[in-house]
Amino acid sequence: MADIDEQQLFDSILELIKTTSTVIPDDVQKVILEGLAREEKNTTAEYAMNIIKSNIEIAKKKIQPLCQDTGTIIFYVDVPKGFVQSDFKKVCEKAVVKATELGYLRQNSVDTLTGENKGMNIGPGHPSIHFHEHDKDHLDMRLMLKGGGCENVGAQYAMPYNALNAGRDLEGVRKVILDAVQKAQGKGCGPGVLGVCVGGDRGSGYTHSKEQLFRKLDDTNEISQLAELEQDIVQTANKLGIGPMGFGGRTTLLGCKIGTLNRLPASYYVSISYMCWAYRRQGVNLKTSGEINKWLY
Amino acid sequence: MKKLNYPFKKEDMLDLKVGDMVLITGKLFTGRDAVHKRIHDGQKPPVDLKDQIIYHCGPVVLEKDGKYEVKAAGPTTSIREEPYQWEVMRDYGIIGVIGKGGMGPKTLKGCKDYGCVYLHAIGGAAQVLAEKIKSVDNVYWEDLGSPEAIWELSVEEFPVVVTMDAHGNSLHEKVEQDSDEVLKGLL
C-alpha cells in the first residue's frame, strides 16, 4: 500500500465517479431493454421506457449525468491490512469536489438545520465511505449514487406486521415487500430494483439492504429459499400493473435482491431500499499503484 | 401527440385529458421544496407566475464565461409539494405543474378549482429533458442553492404526459386503486 500514488488514486476515484454518474451498467441496461420490449405498443408505458432508453444513450455519449439527482455518494472500499483510512478519505473528498465542479455531480449536500449548500458535496456524512479490510494488497472500490426520490420510498417493517397479517417467516416477508412496492407506486422512478435485508437492527438492516444492490442483477442467491423469493417478488410485482413511472404497465420491478443478518430474539426487521431505473453503481479493481486495473460491473 | 405553446392559456389546459402525451414549447420556471416552502411562509415569488408552468426540478447547472449551461434537468418527486401547490394555483395563477410521481387530493382539487393540469415528465431522464432546454434566461432566489433556485428556462418540444387534469381525473389515483385490488388477490 505504500506504493500508492496519491495523484493516481485521485484520478481513479474521479474516473469512477464520472462513469458511475454517466453510464448505466450492462446488467441494468439489459433488464431495461427487456422491460421496454415487454410493454404494450403505443402506450404511455412504452413511451416512458423509450425515453429512458434514449436517456441512457445520450448520457453515455455526452458524458453527462444520467439523472440530475446524483444522489448520496456511497463508497464501499476493500482495503489491504495497515491501510490508512484518513488519507484515503482526504483524496476521496478532493475527487468529489472536482467531480462536482465538472458537473458529474450536482451540488447536492445541504446543511440540515440552516439549509446552506456549500456546493461541494462535502459535510457530515457526505460522502459516505465504508471500509472493509481484505487479505489482498490492492484496493477494490465500489460506488453507488443513490437519488433522493428512490431513497424516500424505502421502508422498514418490524415483524409481525399486523396490518397485513404478516408474520415472522418468508411468507410474511413476501407480504411486506409487496406492500412496499404498492406504496411506492411510481414515486421512486420505476421500474426499480429492490435491495432487501431480513434481520439485523434498524441501522444495519438498511445498510445491508443497500449492499444487496451491489450484487449483479443476473446472479443467483446462494440460499435457495431466497432465490425463489427474489424471483417471486419480481413476477408478482409485475402483475400489479403499476408500470414505468406509475403510468400503468407490465414492468414495475426489474429485480429484487435479498440478504439476511442475524437478529435478536425480540426483533425481526425487513428493510427495503428501492433503487430507481437510473441504477448508478460501478466499481474498480486498482493496481497497487492506484491505477485502474479493471472495472467490476 | 398534443402541443402546448407559449404564451400558455387556461383554455388549452382545460382541453387536456389524463393520458394525453404533450410537447411543450416556451417558458418554464423551476421551483421545488424550498421555493414552495418560502412562498407558503408568505414571501411573494420574484416573478409573475400568472398563466405560467412551474417545473419541479433541481437541475445541474454550470456557469461558463458568465453564461449558464444546463447539464442535467429531470423532474423531482412532486408529492412533497402537496401541502403547498394548490395555494400557488390560487394565489399566483399557475396553470401547469410539471413533475414526477403524481400528487394527491389537495392538488387534484386545486387543478379543478383553478384550471391547472399536472404534467408528468419521465423521472431520471435528465439528458433527454436537458436537450429540450434551449436557453437559461434568468435565475432567482439563488440563495437557496443551485438545485433549489428558480431557473427561468426556454424549452422546445419538452415531452410530458398528462396524469392529472383540470376535470378531477388522476391517473395516479386510478393506478393505485387498481394495483391495490390486484395485490389483495395475490397476498
Interface residues (C-beta under 8 A of the other chain):
Chain A: T44 Y47 A48 I51 I52 S54 N55 I58 A59 K62 Q64 P65 L66 C67 Q68 D69 T70 G103 L105 R106 Q107 N108 V110 G115 E116 N117 G119 G147 G148 G149 N152 L164 K175 L178 D179 Q182 Q185 G186 K187 G188 C189 T236 K239 L240 G241 I242 G243 M245 G246 F247 G248 C276 W277 A278
Chain B: G19 M21 A34 C57 G58 P59 V60 L62 K71 A72 A73 G74 T76 T77 I79 K100 G101 G102 H120 I122 G123 G124 A125 A126 Q127 V128 A130 E131 L144 G145 S146 P147 E148 P159 V161 T163 L171 H172 K174 V175 E176 D178 S179 D180 V182 L183 L186 L187
